[in-house]
Amino acid sequence: MVAGIVVTSVGDKFVITHPLGRTQPGWIAVILGVPALFLAGRAHFEYAVFRRVSRDRPIGLLMLAALAPAMLLVPPLMAALAAAAVLTAIAVADTTCARRRPSAPPSPPGGPS
């Protein structure tokens, strides 16, 4: 967890100090990798608690991976905005889904079905 916070602060530093500069490949790994790590961790948590994974999580991971090559051509600020847009879309989808159906009770893997 501490490593995630440190890497997030490094990505923020890149965006804040060079918002319109040339984006380095390593920066893309940090700027898009932290949201990808968050989505993977959230999917793992969701599976551990509810024995299911919302399809939004893998779709978000694929979107971040697909965006990575194109983000080399834009400034770091645009890469950060793209990552924020993916996370925002997932949050909106989760909210919409939660309004349509009630919360599922916890059902950890290996427990009764």
Protein Blocks (a to p, Z undefined) as FASTA:
>chain_A
ZZmmmmmmmmmmmmmmmmmmccdfklmmmmmmmmmmmmmmmmmmmmmmnopacfklmmmm
mmmmmmmmmmmmpcfklmmmmmmmmmmmmmmmmmmmmmmpccdddddehiaZZ
